[in-house]
Amino acid sequence: MRRRTCDALIIGSGPAGLAAAVEARRSGAERVLVIERNPEPGGILPQCIHNGFGVRVFGADLTGPEYAARWIAEAEAAGAEIVTDTMVLALEPGPAAVVVGPKGGLARITAGALVLAMGCRERPRGALAIPGTRPAGVYTAGAAQRLVNVEGYMPGRRFAILGSGDIGMIMARRLTLEGGEVVGMFEILPAVSGLRRNLVQCVRDFDIPLHLCTTVTEVVGAERVEAVITSQVDERWRPIPGTERTWPCDTLLLSVGLIPENELSRMAGVALDERTGGPLVDEGMATSVPGVFAAGNVVHVYDLVDDVTASALRAGRFAAAYARDGAGAPGDAVRVEAGAHVHHVVPQRVHLGRLAEEAIPLQFRVRTPLERAVHAEVRVGGETLLARRQRYVRPSEMVTLSLQPEHAQAIAGADALEVCITVEPDH
Ligand SMILES: Cc1cc2nc3c(=O)[nH]c(=O)nc-3n(C[C@H](O)[C@H](O)[C@H](O)COP(=O)(O)OP(=O)(O)OC[C@H]3O[C@@H](n4cnc5c(N)ncnc54)[C@H](O)[C@@H]3O)c2cc1C
């Protein structure tokens, strides 16, 4: 087995891995190596050919491939090495990674610091337990996105879409533009699960029939999908007898959620948050294992690529510092907990030593939609430290509150901060 060493080893060359590599180099790490299993760098972005990427980071409305191209160019200009067609098979203490690929064969790479940037994957049909005969024509929305946008194939002509995640909504528009027909988008919840922007621009503007509180209960077809049967559901998501409808179609797309890709993180002994499915991290994106950092969708599924990039810039900076002097964060850490109406918060701990020097964003998702007279708050010892009035909060839209250096004194001595949503009385 070949052996290599580097200062910062980054797993994955999506927007998270690329930004982490750029920032690690800028922060003084000499040998920065990015390992990517795909033949090309960029992560999922080469297949996201619609616009809306990079408005905050570059002040420009880019497509996914354009956004990826800018970061690939930056990583190369910064002197990071990107090795494609190479899969990280295992992580070992060190930290070290065992990788394999056609160019370098089997190799063990030992690093001063490691950044996990493996992204997320789509929840498959198996997780949904829909009865049927397993015909051809069932795809995740992301697989269909790759077929249409990268391979140049239409996976069908008449589509039913189960779930209303962002990729499903984006694909409803894309397939319509390509001459396909979307017979319906079926969402079990009373509201769509993706961004409002996509509901307006991809579903409403293209007259895609959207059926809320409805699910697919059966897939019909022997060789190929011939139809799906849907039912409306009650408040406990049970199909309501008598509401069955048959929708002739040849393809079913699943857009039912993304799962952070953390098999390698588990192998490295990194503690995971059961709510996010990703590593527990501090404000510098350090995980529970010294020298192992994480960034992007591997931590929690972000709404916008700009936030993915921001998390990765922090991971790259602090990974470079760790590789240089083995130093972790200064001082004690305070836990950050999810309070009323909040599903999860990232980071899950904050070092006051760092807060004294710079603002720290706390990013969270709520459990249920709430409208009017809603406040997003950070509390310490039951007292409000920071609050912002929101027009609404929705599970599909991440909320950010930033702790400022002047908050450090009020937090000193506390065990935990609580992030919560309060609703004014009478609403
Ligand atoms: C199918 C799909 C479609 C999406 N479409 C959109 C969209 O249209 N618009 C939008 O804003 N967001 C979209 N997203 C969200 C998008 O993924 C994020 O905004 C962003 O790409 C996340 O960046 P990342 O670097 O964390 O992950 P990714 O972009 O997913 O990159 C992770 C990289 O890690 C690599 N990797 C994983 N494991 C290994 C390993 N063991 N060894 C080597 N390499 C490894 C992967 O091959 C991949 O290249 C989509 C997500 C998915 C899953």
Ligand as a Chemical Component Dictionary entry (heavy atoms), coordinates in Angstrom:
data_LIG
# 
_chem_comp.id                   LIG 
_chem_comp.type                 NON-POLYMER 
_chem_comp.pdbx_formal_charge   0 
_chem_comp.three_letter_code    LIG 
# 
loop_
_chem_comp_atom.comp_id 
_chem_comp_atom.atom_id 
_chem_comp_atom.alt_atom_id 
_chem_comp_atom.type_symbol 
_chem_comp_atom.charge 
_chem_comp_atom.model_Cartn_x 
_chem_comp_atom.model_Cartn_y 
_chem_comp_atom.model_Cartn_z 
_chem_comp_atom.pdbx_ordinal 
LIG C1  C1  C 0 -29.333 15.002 -5.685 1  
LIG C2  C2  C 0 -29.160 16.382 -5.110 2  
LIG C3  C3  C 0 -29.525 17.505 -5.860 3  
LIG C4  C4  C 0 -29.397 18.784 -5.316 4  
LIG N1  N1  N 0 -29.835 19.834 -6.050 5  
LIG C5  C5  C 0 -29.721 21.075 -5.527 6  
LIG C6  C6  C 0 -30.164 22.198 -6.252 7  
LIG O1  O1  O 0 -30.687 22.026 -7.349 8  
LIG N2  N2  N 0 -30.002 23.442 -5.702 9  
LIG C7  C7  C 0 -29.418 23.633 -4.473 10 
LIG O2  O2  O 0 -29.270 24.790 -3.987 11 
LIG N3  N3  N 0 -29.004 22.584 -3.771 12 
LIG C8  C8  C 0 -29.145 21.326 -4.268 13 
LIG N4  N4  N 0 -28.743 20.283 -3.540 14 
LIG C9  C9  C 0 -28.125 20.582 -2.279 15 
LIG C10 C10 C 0 -26.618 20.662 -2.533 16 
LIG O3  O3  O 0 -26.172 19.352 -2.348 17 
LIG C11 C11 C 0 -25.845 21.585 -1.601 18 
LIG O4  O4  O 0 -26.189 22.930 -1.743 19 
LIG C12 C12 C 0 -24.327 21.483 -1.785 20 
LIG O5  O5  O 0 -23.990 20.892 -3.023 21 
LIG C13 C13 C 0 -23.748 20.707 -0.654 22 
LIG O6  O6  O 0 -22.357 20.748 -0.764 23 
LIG P1  P1  P 0 -21.462 19.649 -0.108 24 
LIG O7  O7  O 0 -20.079 19.943 -0.568 25 
LIG O8  O8  O 0 -21.735 19.589 1.342  26 
LIG O9  O9  O 0 -21.956 18.274 -0.712 27 
LIG P2  P2  P 0 -21.933 17.668 -2.221 28 
LIG O10 O10 O 0 -22.103 18.733 -3.240 29 
LIG O11 O11 O 0 -22.931 16.578 -2.203 30 
LIG O12 O12 O 0 -20.474 17.080 -2.340 31 
LIG C14 C14 C 0 -20.015 15.963 -1.599 32 
LIG C15 C15 C 0 -18.914 15.276 -2.384 33 
LIG O13 O13 O 0 -18.297 14.292 -1.563 34 
LIG C16 C16 C 0 -17.971 13.182 -2.384 35 
LIG N5  N5  N 0 -17.798 11.991 -1.530 36 
LIG C17 C17 C 0 -18.701 11.456 -0.664 37 
LIG N6  N6  N 0 -18.189 10.355 -0.059 38 
LIG C18 C18 C 0 -16.942 10.186 -0.556 39 
LIG C19 C19 C 0 -15.914 9.232  -0.307 40 
LIG N7  N7  N 0 -16.080 8.216  0.555  41 
LIG N8  N8  N 0 -14.745 9.359  -0.983 42 
LIG C20 C20 C 0 -14.549 10.387 -1.870 43 
LIG N9  N9  N 0 -15.496 11.318 -2.133 44 
LIG C21 C21 C 0 -16.678 11.243 -1.474 45 
LIG C22 C22 C 0 -19.166 13.074 -3.320 46 
LIG O14 O14 O 0 -18.856 12.308 -4.477 47 
LIG C23 C23 C 0 -19.442 14.544 -3.624 48 
LIG O15 O15 O 0 -18.729 14.969 -4.758 49 
LIG C24 C24 C 0 -28.864 18.982 -4.029 50 
LIG C25 C25 C 0 -28.484 17.848 -3.280 51 
LIG C26 C26 C 0 -28.633 16.554 -3.800 52 
LIG C27 C27 C 0 -28.232 15.345 -2.974 53 
# 
loop_
_chem_comp_bond.comp_id 
_chem_comp_bond.atom_id_1 
_chem_comp_bond.atom_id_2 
_chem_comp_bond.value_order 
_chem_comp_bond.pdbx_ordinal 
LIG C1  C2  SING 1  
LIG C2  C3  SING 2  
LIG C2  C26 DOUB 3  
LIG C3  C4  DOUB 4  
LIG C4  N1  SING 5  
LIG C4  C24 SING 6  
LIG N1  C5  DOUB 7  
LIG C5  C6  SING 8  
LIG C5  C8  SING 9  
LIG C6  O1  DOUB 10 
LIG C6  N2  SING 11 
LIG N2  C7  SING 12 
LIG C7  O2  DOUB 13 
LIG C7  N3  SING 14 
LIG N3  C8  DOUB 15 
LIG C8  N4  SING 16 
LIG N4  C9  SING 17 
LIG N4  C24 SING 18 
LIG C9  C10 SING 19 
LIG C10 O3  SING 20 
LIG C10 C11 SING 21 
LIG C11 O4  SING 22 
LIG C11 C12 SING 23 
LIG C12 O5  SING 24 
LIG C12 C13 SING 25 
LIG C13 O6  SING 26 
LIG O6  P1  SING 27 
LIG P1  O7  DOUB 28 
LIG P1  O8  SING 29 
LIG P1  O9  SING 30 
LIG O9  P2  SING 31 
LIG P2  O10 DOUB 32 
LIG P2  O11 SING 33 
LIG P2  O12 SING 34 
LIG O12 C14 SING 35 
LIG C14 C15 SING 36 
LIG C15 O13 SING 37 
LIG C15 C23 SING 38 
LIG O13 C16 SING 39 
LIG C16 N5  SING 40 
LIG C16 C22 SING 41 
LIG N5  C17 SING 42 
LIG N5  C21 SING 43 
LIG C17 N6  DOUB 44 
LIG N6  C18 SING 45 
LIG C18 C19 SING 46 
LIG C18 C21 DOUB 47 
LIG C19 N7  SING 48 
LIG C19 N8  DOUB 49 
LIG N8  C20 SING 50 
LIG C20 N9  DOUB 51 
LIG N9  C21 SING 52 
LIG C22 O14 SING 53 
LIG C22 C23 SING 54 
LIG C23 O15 SING 55 
LIG C24 C25 DOUB 56 
LIG C25 C26 SING 57 
LIG C26 C27 SING 58 
# 
